């Protein structure tokens, strides 16, 4: 599913970028073309501005309509030829200006002309514009822009090559190459960022699958026992309750185990992000920790664990007493449970200007480095065992971590073979 989601993510991004680039580049080419055409018409307009005062007549040595090769024209200082879609244009936009004679023929205005036109092209242009009113436009079939103007009793025509406005074609090719390179680069970037963007989704998906599998397994075991006990009871309906107490007590025990698991799951749901926070009040964390220590003195004694504490007096916090008792009790239970025989559990509570720190340390075997980052994951157990024993369901530390975050704090774990294991709760101090 995540693979398909990633493909859709990349495809959507690529399609969006391709459309944006196409629109932007097309707009650039259109604007460039419009500006080029505007420059051409400005040049034609300027060429005709004083055509009436310039006079006409053929230039010496060259007929107005004579076709002159471009190379020869440049070599002899003659104007370049325009029209006929031959390609190429002078950056100065060469123009050819003609006056319309009484018989309809065209005579070049030499003082305004900087280009020549082949006879056949000029004849076709003259025929096409003979009946046209004054104005400007293009003769696409002849590859010419034109402007026609009447000054007094004389009519004048100015022509420029359409290639003078063809810079957009080169620009379009350049932009197409840039666009292709940009899409290739964006594809590589999208591949990288798709992994990064979907990493939390992938992690949440895997955690959800593991959560469902673990919860189902831990609920399946007591349900199996309850159903087996019920089946045994139904096979002997004539027997008294006292004679069947073994199966009844077993059923009750399994039901209590299920009740505890469901309660932990509900508590996790309540402290999850987005859930309504519990009522908070000002409370003495020192008294709360001391009360939990008293509850675990007997547990530590039974397990031959030395329970010690160093607590600052009157450490005040803002929080929910029931949730914080759950957190502290979980840390103490975990420390007593995993301390080595004859080992020790040490609890310290310190307050500084900026934070409050509760540390619960126990000697014993260290948590493996590969397991340490996962100790707060739900249903995670370092031995990966799927049995219900003293290790519990693997929800206690997940609940403790969620409660710490709910109170604006943090719960961290550190463990090594030399110093043992330490869980440290950090909470913000109350404002003065």
C-alpha positions as CSV (number, residue, x, y, z in Angstrom):
1,X,0.0,0.0,0.0
2,X,2.8,2.4,0.9
3,X,4.5,1.7,-2.4
4,X,1.4,2.6,-4.3
5,X,1.0,5.7,-2.2
6,X,4.6,6.7,-2.9
7,X,4.1,6.2,-6.7
8,X,1.0,8.4,-6.5
9,X,2.8,11.0,-4.5
10,X,5.7,11.2,-7.0
11,X,3.3,11.1,-10.1
12,X,1.1,13.9,-8.7
13,X,4.1,16.1,-7.9
14,X,5.7,15.5,-11.3
15,X,2.4,16.2,-13.1
16,X,1.9,19.4,-11.1
17,X,5.4,20.6,-11.8
18,X,5.1,19.7,-15.5
19,X,1.9,21.7,-15.9
20,X,3.3,24.7,-14.0
21,X,6.5,24.7,-16.1
22,X,4.5,24.3,-19.3
23,X,2.2,27.2,-18.4
24,X,5.1,29.4,-17.3
25,X,7.3,28.6,-20.3
26,X,4.4,29.0,-22.8
27,X,3.6,32.4,-21.2
28,X,7.3,33.4,-21.5
29,X,7.4,32.4,-25.2
30,X,4.1,34.2,-26.0
31,X,5.3,37.4,-24.2
32,X,8.6,37.2,-26.1
33,X,6.8,36.8,-29.4
34,X,4.5,39.7,-28.7
35,X,7.3,41.9,-27.7
36,X,9.3,40.9,-30.8
37,X,6.3,41.7,-33.0
38,X,5.8,45.0,-31.3
39,X,9.5,45.9,-31.9
40,X,9.1,45.0,-35.6
41,X,6.0,47.2,-36.0
42,X,7.7,50.0,-34.1
43,X,10.6,49.7,-36.6
44,X,8.1,49.7,-39.6
45,X,6.3,52.7,-38.1
46,X,9.6,54.5,-37.7
47,X,10.6,53.7,-41.3
48,X,7.4,55.2,-42.6
49,X,7.5,58.2,-40.3
50,X,9.3,60.5,-42.8
51,X,8.8,58.4,-46.0
52,X,6.8,61.2,-47.6
53,X,9.8,63.6,-47.3
54,X,12.4,61.0,-48.3
55,X,11.5,60.6,-52.0
56,X,11.8,57.3,-53.9
57,X,13.7,55.8,-56.7
58,X,15.9,52.9,-57.2
59,X,19.3,52.7,-55.7
60,X,22.3,53.0,-58.0
61,X,23.5,49.6,-59.2
62,X,20.6,47.6,-57.8
63,X,17.0,47.3,-58.9
64,X,14.4,47.7,-56.2
65,X,13.1,44.2,-56.7
66,X,16.4,42.5,-57.5
67,X,17.2,39.3,-55.6
68,X,20.7,39.6,-54.0
69,X,22.3,36.7,-52.1
70,X,22.8,37.5,-48.5
71,X,26.6,36.7,-48.5
72,X,27.1,38.8,-51.6
73,X,25.0,41.6,-50.1
74,X,27.1,41.7,-47.0
75,X,30.4,41.6,-49.1
76,X,29.3,44.4,-51.3
77,X,27.7,46.5,-48.6
78,X,24.2,45.9,-50.0
79,X,21.1,45.4,-47.9
80,X,20.1,41.9,-46.8
81,X,17.2,40.2,-48.5
82,X,14.0,39.6,-46.5
83,X,10.8,37.7,-47.1
84,X,10.3,34.2,-48.7
85,X,10.9,32.5,-45.3
86,X,14.6,32.0,-45.9
87,X,15.5,32.1,-42.3
88,X,17.8,34.4,-40.4
89,X,17.4,38.0,-39.5
90,X,19.5,41.0,-38.7
91,X,19.2,42.1,-35.0
92,X,18.8,45.6,-36.3
93,X,15.5,44.5,-38.1
94,X,16.2,45.4,-41.7
95,X,13.2,46.9,-43.4
96,X,12.3,47.7,-47.0
97,X,10.2,50.8,-47.7
98,X,8.4,51.3,-51.0
99,X,6.2,54.0,-52.5
100,X,3.2,52.9,-54.5
101,X,3.3,54.6,-58.0
102,X,0.2,55.6,-60.0
103,X,0.4,52.5,-62.1
104,X,0.5,50.3,-59.0
105,X,4.2,49.5,-59.2
106,X,6.5,49.9,-56.2
107,X,9.5,52.1,-56.1
108,X,12.1,51.7,-53.2
109,X,12.5,54.6,-50.9
110,X,16.3,54.4,-50.7
111,X,16.8,56.6,-47.7
112,X,14.6,54.5,-45.5
113,X,15.4,51.0,-46.9
114,X,17.8,48.7,-45.2
115,X,16.7,45.4,-46.9
116,X,15.8,44.1,-50.3
117,X,13.0,41.8,-51.4
118,X,13.0,39.3,-54.3
119,X,10.9,40.4,-57.4
120,X,8.4,37.5,-57.1
121,X,7.9,38.1,-53.4
122,X,7.5,41.8,-53.9
123,X,5.0,41.3,-56.7
124,X,2.9,39.0,-54.5
125,X,3.1,41.4,-51.6
126,X,2.0,44.3,-53.8
127,X,-0.9,42.3,-55.2
128,X,-2.0,41.2,-51.7
129,X,-1.9,44.8,-50.3
130,X,-3.2,46.7,-53.3
131,X,-6.8,46.9,-51.9
132,X,-5.9,46.8,-48.2
133,X,-6.6,49.9,-46.1
134,X,-3.8,51.6,-44.1
135,X,-2.6,49.5,-41.2
136,X,-0.2,46.8,-40.2
137,X,-0.2,43.1,-40.2
138,X,1.6,40.0,-41.6
139,X,1.7,38.1,-44.9
140,X,2.3,34.6,-43.5
141,X,2.7,33.0,-46.9
142,X,5.5,35.4,-47.8
143,X,7.2,35.6,-44.4
144,X,6.7,39.3,-44.1
145,X,5.4,41.8,-41.6
146,X,4.0,45.0,-43.3
147,X,2.7,48.4,-42.6
148,X,0.8,50.5,-45.1
149,X,0.4,54.2,-44.7
150,X,-1.0,57.0,-46.9
151,X,0.8,60.4,-46.7
152,X,-1.0,63.0,-48.7
153,X,-1.7,61.5,-52.1
154,X,1.1,58.9,-51.9
155,X,0.9,55.5,-50.4
156,X,3.8,53.7,-48.8
157,X,4.6,50.2,-47.8
158,X,7.2,49.0,-45.3
159,X,8.2,45.4,-45.0
160,X,10.2,43.4,-42.4
161,X,11.1,39.7,-42.3
162,X,9.0,37.5,-40.0
163,X,12.2,35.9,-38.7
164,X,12.8,39.2,-36.9
165,X,10.1,38.0,-34.4
166,X,11.2,34.4,-34.3
167,X,13.5,34.6,-31.3
168,X,10.7,32.9,-29.3
169,X,11.5,29.7,-31.2
170,X,15.0,29.5,-29.9
171,X,13.8,30.5,-26.5
172,X,11.2,27.7,-26.6
173,X,13.8,25.1,-27.5
174,X,16.0,26.4,-24.6
175,X,13.1,26.4,-22.2
176,X,12.2,22.9,-23.3
177,X,15.7,21.7,-22.5
178,X,15.6,23.6,-19.1
179,X,12.2,22.1,-18.4
180,X,13.3,18.6,-19.1
181,X,16.4,19.0,-16.9
182,X,14.2,20.5,-14.2
183,X,11.8,17.6,-14.3
184,X,14.6,15.1,-14.2
185,X,16.1,16.9,-11.2
186,X,12.7,17.2,-9.5
187,X,12.1,13.5,-10.1
188,X,15.2,12.7,-8.2
189,X,14.3,15.1,-5.4
190,X,10.8,13.7,-5.3
191,X,12.1,10.2,-4.9
192,X,14.2,11.4,-1.9
193,X,11.5,13.5,-0.3
194,X,8.8,10.9,-0.8
195,X,10.8,8.5,1.4
196,X,11.2,11.3,3.9
197,X,7.6,12.5,3.8
198,X,6.1,9.0,4.0
199,X,8.6,7.7,6.7
200,X,6.2,8.7,9.5
201,X,3.3,7.1,7.7
202,X,5.4,3.9,7.2
203,X,6.4,3.9,10.8
204,X,2.8,4.5,12.0
205,X,1.5,1.8,9.7
206,X,4.0,-0.8,11.0
207,X,3.3,0.2,14.6
208,X,-0.4,-0.1,14.0
209,X,0.0,-3.6,12.5
210,X,2.2,-4.7,15.4
211,X,-0.1,-3.1,17.9
212,X,-3.2,-4.9,16.5
213,X,-1.2,-8.2,16.3
214,X,0.1,-7.9,19.9
215,X,-3.3,-6.8,21.4
216,X,-5.1,-9.6,19.6
217,X,-2.6,-12.1,20.9
218,X,-2.8,-10.9,24.5
219,X,-6.6,-10.9,24.4
220,X,-6.7,-14.3,22.7
221,X,-4.9,-16.1,25.5
222,X,-7.3,-15.2,28.4
223,X,-10.3,-15.7,26.1
224,X,-9.1,-19.2,25.2
225,X,-8.6,-20.0,28.9
226,X,-12.1,-18.6,29.8
227,X,-13.7,-20.6,27.0
228,X,-11.9,-23.8,28.1
229,X,-13.0,-23.3,31.7
230,X,-16.5,-22.6,30.7
231,X,-16.6,-25.8,28.6
232,X,-15.4,-27.9,31.5
233,X,-18.1,-26.4,33.8
234,X,-20.8,-27.1,31.3
235,X,-19.7,-30.7,31.0
236,X,-20.5,-31.3,34.7
237,X,-23.6,-29.2,35.5
238,X,-24.5,-31.5,38.4
239,X,-21.4,-30.6,40.4
240,X,-21.5,-27.9,43.0
241,X,-19.7,-24.5,42.7
242,X,-17.3,-25.5,45.5
243,X,-16.2,-28.6,43.5
244,X,-15.7,-26.5,40.4
245,X,-13.9,-23.6,42.2
246,X,-10.6,-24.3,40.4
247,X,-12.1,-23.4,37.0
248,X,-14.2,-20.5,38.4
249,X,-11.1,-19.0,40.0
250,X,-9.1,-19.4,36.8
251,X,-11.9,-17.7,34.8
252,X,-11.9,-14.9,37.2
253,X,-8.2,-14.5,37.1
254,X,-8.2,-14.4,33.3
255,X,-11.1,-11.9,33.2
256,X,-9.1,-9.6,35.6
257,X,-6.1,-9.9,33.3
258,X,-8.3,-8.9,30.4
259,X,-9.8,-6.0,32.4
260,X,-6.3,-4.7,33.2
261,X,-5.2,-4.9,29.6
262,X,-8.4,-3.1,28.4
263,X,-7.9,-0.5,31.1
264,X,-4.4,0.2,30.0
265,X,-5.5,0.5,26.4
266,X,-8.2,2.9,27.4
267,X,-5.7,5.0,29.4
268,X,-3.4,5.1,26.4
269,X,-6.3,6.3,24.2
270,X,-7.0,9.0,26.8
271,X,-3.5,10.3,26.9
272,X,-2.9,10.1,23.2
273,X,-2.4,13.4,21.3
274,X,-5.6,15.1,20.6
275,X,-7.5,13.6,23.6
276,X,-9.0,15.9,26.2
277,X,-6.4,16.5,28.9
278,X,-7.3,15.4,32.5
279,X,-7.9,18.1,35.2
280,X,-4.6,19.6,36.3
281,X,-3.9,21.0,39.8
282,X,-1.0,22.2,41.9
283,X,0.4,19.3,43.8
284,X,3.4,18.3,45.9
285,X,5.4,15.8,43.8
286,X,7.6,14.9,46.8
287,X,4.6,13.6,48.8
288,X,3.4,11.7,45.8
289,X,6.7,9.9,45.2
290,X,7.0,9.2,48.9
291,X,3.6,7.6,48.9
292,X,4.5,5.3,46.0
293,X,7.8,4.4,47.7
294,X,5.9,3.2,50.7
295,X,3.8,1.0,48.5
296,X,6.9,-0.7,47.0
297,X,8.8,-1.2,50.2
298,X,7.3,-4.7,50.7
299,X,7.9,-5.5,47.0
300,X,11.5,-4.6,47.3
301,X,11.8,-6.6,50.6
302,X,10.4,-9.7,49.0
303,X,12.8,-9.5,46.1
304,X,15.8,-8.7,48.4
305,X,16.3,-5.3,46.7
306,X,17.7,-2.3,48.6
307,X,15.3,0.6,48.0
308,X,16.8,4.1,48.6
309,X,15.6,7.6,47.9
310,X,16.9,11.2,47.9
311,X,14.1,13.7,47.5
312,X,14.1,17.4,47.6
313,X,11.4,18.8,49.9
314,X,8.2,20.4,48.6
315,X,8.7,20.0,44.9
316,X,5.6,21.5,43.4
317,X,4.2,20.7,40.0
318,X,1.0,21.2,38.0
319,X,-0.4,17.9,37.0
320,X,-3.0,15.1,37.5
321,X,-2.3,13.2,40.7
322,X,-3.8,9.9,39.4
323,X,-1.8,10.0,36.2
324,X,1.5,10.9,37.9
325,X,1.0,8.1,40.5
326,X,0.6,5.7,37.6
327,X,3.8,7.0,36.0
328,X,5.9,6.8,39.2
329,X,4.4,3.4,40.1
330,X,5.3,2.1,36.7
331,X,8.9,3.3,37.0
332,X,9.3,1.8,40.5
333,X,7.7,-1.5,39.6
334,X,9.9,-1.8,36.5
335,X,13.0,-1.0,38.6
336,X,12.2,-3.5,41.3
337,X,11.3,-6.2,38.8
338,X,14.5,-6.0,36.8
339,X,17.0,-5.3,39.6
340,X,19.5,-8.1,40.1
341,X,19.3,-10.3,43.2
342,X,20.7,-8.4,46.1
343,X,20.8,-5.3,43.9
344,X,19.5,-1.8,44.6
345,X,16.9,0.7,43.4
346,X,17.7,4.4,43.9
347,X,15.1,7.2,43.5
348,X,16.1,10.8,43.3
349,X,14.0,13.9,42.9
350,X,15.8,17.2,42.2
351,X,14.4,20.7,41.4
352,X,16.4,23.4,39.5
353,X,15.4,26.8,38.2
354,X,14.1,25.5,34.9
355,X,13.1,21.9,35.5
356,X,12.2,19.1,37.8
357,X,14.0,15.8,37.4
358,X,12.9,12.4,38.8
359,X,15.4,9.6,38.3
360,X,14.8,5.9,39.0
361,X,17.9,3.8,38.8
362,X,18.3,0.0,39.3
363,X,21.3,-2.2,39.1
364,X,21.2,-5.4,37.1
365,X,21.4,-6.5,33.5
366,X,21.5,-3.6,31.0
367,X,18.9,-3.1,28.3
368,X,20.4,-4.2,24.9
369,X,21.4,-1.2,22.7
370,X,19.1,-2.4,19.9
371,X,16.2,-2.6,22.4
372,X,16.8,0.7,24.2
373,X,15.1,3.0,21.5
374,X,12.0,0.8,21.6
375,X,11.4,0.5,25.4
376,X,8.5,3.1,25.1
377,X,6.8,1.3,22.2
378,X,3.5,-0.3,22.9
379,X,3.6,-4.1,23.5
380,X,7.4,-4.0,23.1
381,X,9.3,-6.6,25.1
382,X,13.0,-7.0,24.8
383,X,12.7,-10.8,24.9
384,X,10.1,-10.7,22.2
385,X,8.2,-13.4,24.1
386,X,4.5,-13.7,23.6
387,X,3.7,-14.9,27.0
388,X,2.0,-13.2,29.9
389,X,4.3,-13.4,32.9
390,X,5.8,-10.9,35.3
391,X,7.0,-8.8,32.4
392,X,3.3,-7.8,31.8
393,X,1.9,-6.7,28.5
394,X,4.5,-4.2,27.5
395,X,2.2,-1.2,27.9
396,X,3.5,0.2,31.2
397,X,6.4,2.3,29.9
398,X,4.4,3.4,26.9
399,X,1.7,4.7,29.2
400,X,4.4,6.4,31.4
401,X,5.9,8.1,28.4
402,X,2.6,9.3,27.2
403,X,1.7,10.7,30.7
404,X,5.1,12.5,30.8
405,X,4.4,14.2,27.4
406,X,0.8,15.0,28.6
407,X,2.3,17.0,31.4
408,X,4.7,18.9,29.1
409,X,7.7,16.8,30.1
410,X,9.8,13.9,28.8
411,X,10.7,10.4,29.9
412,X,14.1,9.1,28.8
413,X,16.0,5.8,29.4
414,X,19.7,5.1,29.7
415,X,21.3,1.7,30.3
416,X,24.7,0.1,30.3
417,X,26.4,-2.9,32.0
418,X,28.5,-0.8,34.4
419,X,25.9,1.6,35.8
420,X,22.7,-0.3,35.3
421,X,19.4,1.2,34.0
422,X,18.0,4.7,34.7
423,X,14.7,6.2,33.7
424,X,14.6,10.0,34.0
425,X,11.4,12.0,34.1
426,X,11.8,15.7,33.3
427,X,8.9,18.1,34.1
428,X,8.7,21.9,33.8
429,X,8.8,24.0,37.0
430,X,5.8,26.0,38.1
431,X,6.1,29.7,37.2
432,X,6.9,32.0,40.1
